[in-house]
Every structure is written in C-alpha cells, then in structure tokens.
Amino acid sequence: MSLLTDSLNQIQTWLETNYPLAAESITPGLTLSEIESKIETLPFSLPEEFYELYQWSRGNSLNTKTIYTDIFSADDATSLNSLEYAMEVFPDFVDEDEDCAVNYIGKPLFPIFGSDATFHCIVGDWEDKTPSPIVYVSEIIETNHSYVNLTSMMLTAAESIQAKAIDFNTKTYKNWNEEKYAEIYFKHNSNILELSV
C-alpha cells in the first residue's frame, strides 16, 4: 500500500471512530477505466497520484454535497471534487488566448479539491521524477504552491487529526492548535519554499 492510500485510509478510520456519519460520506472509488473515460478530453496528462486518489474515492459534487465533505484538507476546508464537477469547473481555468490561463510554471492545473471559490489543483503534464505539487488557486485566480505533493497533503491531514492539532466538528475542521499544525505541516512539506516559484 502506498503512503497516499495509507494516509487516506487513516483519515477514514479516524472518522469512522469519531464521526461515523462523516466517514459514510466518503464515496467509493472508480476503476482506472472509469477515470480515464471521464477525463479523456483533457489536452494533457495527469500524474499517478491523481489516479490513485480517484481509485480510492470518486469525490463529491459541490452541487450535491453532503454536510460531511470538507474532510480532506485540514488548512482550507475543501472537498474532493467528483471528476464530473472538476471537468465542469476546469474550463474556467482556460483562457481563449492561452492553453490554460491558470497555471504553475507554465503547466496546466486541474482542480481536484474545491470549495465555492478556492481549489487545490494537481499539475498536468508533470514529467518530473517527483510527484506533482499541489497548487492553491483562489477565486481571483491567484496561485501558490500549497503542498509538496498529494501524499504530503494527506499525510499532513491524517497526522493533524490524530495529533489533535485540529478538531473535526459536525462539518469540517475547527479549533486549531496552530503551533502543532505548523510543526506537522513543515514535517511533511519541508522543502515547500525551495519548490515555490
């Protein structure tokens, strides 16, 4: 089992013990062929962690989400977008004069986590030997590098809830211990500053 899937399972197990209704809102995953068919029109490739994530859970649509969807990103309550919703939102990232108006070091971004106005995106056409960074995009299309990669994002979330650096309430994460959370965040994202552009 990879570190990514292991951390996702840790989050689910913690929720099953502490907030079972929230755990029930985690949707079952898709098959590899289902994922490929849903994104076949994208003009770029997506990294392996993307496929692993969606084989674990198919996500939720913001239009039909339950109250228990903001469970995957500790520092900015966002839900795992369904691929249907992500494909619906993605054109907002594209400019008619550019391949992709919202990008990271010239590469396209795909919105895998989202709220009404903010997204955490994975980088398309990422050909580096390391996994793709996770890039935060705000409503006004400002971007910044938020996690070293998807695995570090989920390791941060899993360890934070287990260490009680953040508490989950009836909907999302609240009651931060900022010092403890920062320690966990930098443990899993220690080279974030040198990777930022």
C-alpha positions as CSV (number, residue, x, y, z in Angstrom):
1,M,0.0,0.0,0.0
2,S,1.3,3.4,-0.9
3,L,1.8,6.3,1.6
4,L,-1.0,8.2,-0.1
5,T,-3.6,5.4,0.2
6,D,-2.4,4.6,3.7
7,S,-3.0,8.3,4.8
8,L,-6.4,8.4,3.1
9,N,-7.3,5.2,5.0
10,Q,-6.1,6.7,8.3
11,I,-8.3,9.7,7.8
12,Q,-11.3,7.4,7.0
13,T,-10.6,5.2,10.0
14,W,-10.3,8.2,12.4
15,L,-13.6,9.5,11.1
16,E,-15.3,6.0,11.4
17,T,-14.3,6.0,15.1
18,N,-15.0,9.7,15.9
19,Y,-17.6,10.9,13.3
20,P,-19.1,7.8,11.6
21,L,-21.6,9.9,9.6
22,A,-18.7,11.8,8.1
23,A,-17.0,8.6,7.2
24,E,-20.1,7.3,5.4
25,S,-20.0,10.4,3.1
26,I,-16.7,9.1,1.6
27,T,-17.7,7.8,-1.8
28,P,-16.3,4.5,-3.2
29,G,-13.6,4.8,-5.8
30,L,-13.7,4.5,-9.6
31,T,-11.9,1.9,-11.7
32,L,-9.0,3.0,-13.8
33,S,-11.0,2.8,-17.0
34,E,-13.8,4.9,-15.5
35,I,-11.4,7.6,-14.5
36,E,-9.8,7.6,-18.0
37,S,-13.2,7.8,-19.7
38,K,-14.2,10.8,-17.6
39,I,-11.1,12.8,-18.4
40,E,-10.4,11.6,-21.9
41,T,-11.0,15.1,-23.4
42,L,-8.3,16.8,-21.3
43,P,-5.4,18.1,-23.5
44,F,-2.8,17.0,-21.0
45,S,-1.8,14.0,-18.9
46,L,-2.2,13.7,-15.1
47,P,0.2,12.2,-12.6
48,E,-0.1,8.7,-11.0
49,E,-1.2,10.1,-7.6
50,F,-4.3,11.6,-9.3
51,Y,-5.4,8.1,-10.4
52,E,-4.6,6.6,-7.0
53,L,-6.8,9.2,-5.3
54,Y,-9.8,8.7,-7.5
55,Q,-9.5,4.9,-7.3
56,W,-9.8,5.4,-3.5
57,S,-12.9,7.8,-3.7
58,R,-14.9,9.3,-6.6
59,G,-15.4,12.5,-4.6
60,N,-18.5,14.7,-4.4
61,S,-20.1,17.4,-6.5
62,L,-20.4,20.8,-4.8
63,N,-23.9,21.0,-6.2
64,T,-25.0,17.8,-4.3
65,K,-22.5,17.5,-1.5
66,T,-23.5,16.3,2.0
67,I,-22.6,18.3,5.1
68,Y,-19.7,15.9,5.6
69,T,-17.5,16.6,2.6
70,D,-14.9,19.1,3.8
71,I,-12.6,16.4,5.3
72,F,-9.6,16.1,3.1
73,S,-7.8,19.4,3.5
74,A,-7.1,20.5,7.0
75,D,-5.9,24.0,6.4
76,D,-8.7,25.1,3.9
77,A,-11.9,23.2,4.1
78,T,-12.3,21.7,0.6
79,S,-14.0,18.6,-0.6
80,L,-12.7,16.1,-3.1
81,N,-14.3,17.1,-6.4
82,S,-16.1,14.5,-8.4
83,L,-14.5,14.2,-11.8
84,E,-17.7,15.4,-13.4
85,Y,-17.6,18.6,-11.3
86,A,-13.8,19.0,-11.9
87,M,-14.4,18.8,-15.6
88,E,-17.2,21.3,-15.4
89,V,-15.1,23.8,-13.4
90,F,-11.9,23.2,-15.5
91,P,-13.0,25.5,-18.4
92,D,-13.0,28.4,-16.0
93,F,-9.2,27.9,-15.7
94,V,-8.7,28.2,-19.5
95,D,-8.4,31.4,-21.5
96,E,-9.2,31.5,-25.2
97,D,-5.8,33.1,-25.9
98,E,-3.9,30.5,-23.8
99,D,-3.9,26.8,-23.4
100,C,-4.5,27.3,-19.7
101,A,-4.8,30.7,-18.1
102,V,-4.3,29.4,-14.6
103,N,-1.0,27.5,-14.5
104,Y,2.0,26.6,-12.4
105,I,5.4,27.2,-14.0
106,G,3.7,27.1,-17.4
107,K,1.9,23.9,-16.8
108,P,-1.9,23.4,-16.6
109,L,-3.7,22.9,-13.4
110,F,-6.6,20.5,-12.7
111,P,-9.0,21.2,-9.7
112,I,-9.1,18.0,-7.6
113,F,-10.2,19.7,-4.3
114,G,-12.6,22.6,-4.1
115,S,-15.0,24.9,-2.3
116,D,-17.2,27.6,-3.8
117,A,-14.2,29.9,-4.6
118,T,-11.0,28.1,-3.9
119,F,-9.3,25.0,-5.3
120,H,-6.3,22.7,-4.7
121,C,-5.0,21.6,-8.0
122,I,-2.7,18.9,-9.4
123,V,-0.3,19.9,-12.2
124,G,-0.9,18.4,-15.6
125,D,1.9,17.2,-17.9
126,W,4.1,16.8,-14.9
127,E,7.1,14.8,-16.1
128,D,9.4,15.3,-13.2
129,K,10.6,12.2,-11.3
130,T,8.9,13.5,-8.2
131,P,5.1,13.6,-7.7
132,S,3.2,16.7,-8.8
133,P,3.0,19.7,-6.4
134,I,-0.4,20.7,-5.1
135,V,-1.2,24.3,-6.1
136,Y,-3.8,26.5,-4.3
137,V,-6.0,28.7,-6.6
138,S,-8.2,31.4,-5.2
139,E,-11.3,33.0,-6.6
140,I,-9.3,35.8,-8.1
141,I,-7.0,33.3,-9.8
142,E,-4.0,33.8,-7.6
143,T,-1.9,30.7,-7.2
144,N,0.6,29.4,-4.7
145,H,2.3,26.2,-4.0
146,S,0.5,24.7,-1.0
147,Y,1.8,21.2,-0.6
148,V,4.9,19.3,-1.9
149,N,2.5,16.7,-3.4
150,L,-0.7,14.9,-2.8
151,T,0.8,12.4,-0.5
152,S,2.3,15.2,1.7
153,M,-1.1,16.8,1.8
154,M,-2.9,13.7,3.0
155,L,0.0,12.8,5.5
156,T,-0.5,16.4,6.9
157,A,-4.2,16.0,7.3
158,A,-4.0,12.4,8.8
159,E,-1.3,13.3,11.3
160,S,-3.0,16.6,12.2
161,I,-6.3,15.0,13.2
162,Q,-4.6,12.1,15.0
163,A,-2.4,14.5,17.0
164,K,-5.4,16.8,17.7
165,A,-3.7,19.7,16.1
166,I,-7.1,20.3,14.6
167,D,-10.5,19.0,15.6
168,F,-13.3,17.9,13.3
169,N,-16.8,19.2,14.2
170,T,-20.1,18.4,12.6
171,K,-18.9,19.7,9.2
172,T,-15.2,20.4,8.9
173,Y,-12.0,21.1,10.8
174,K,-12.0,23.7,13.6
175,N,-10.2,24.6,16.8
176,W,-6.6,24.7,15.5
177,N,-3.5,24.3,17.6
178,E,-1.5,26.5,15.1
179,E,1.9,25.7,16.6
180,K,1.3,21.9,16.5
181,Y,-0.3,22.1,13.0
182,A,2.7,24.1,11.6
183,E,5.1,21.6,13.0
184,I,3.2,18.7,11.3
185,Y,2.8,20.7,8.0
186,F,6.6,21.5,7.8
187,K,7.5,17.9,8.7
188,H,5.7,16.7,5.5
189,N,6.4,19.8,3.4
190,S,9.9,20.8,4.5
191,N,11.1,21.8,1.0
192,I,8.0,23.7,0.1
193,L,9.8,27.1,-0.1
194,E,12.5,25.9,-2.4
195,L,9.9,24.3,-4.7
196,S,7.8,27.5,-4.8
197,V,8.2,29.7,-7.9
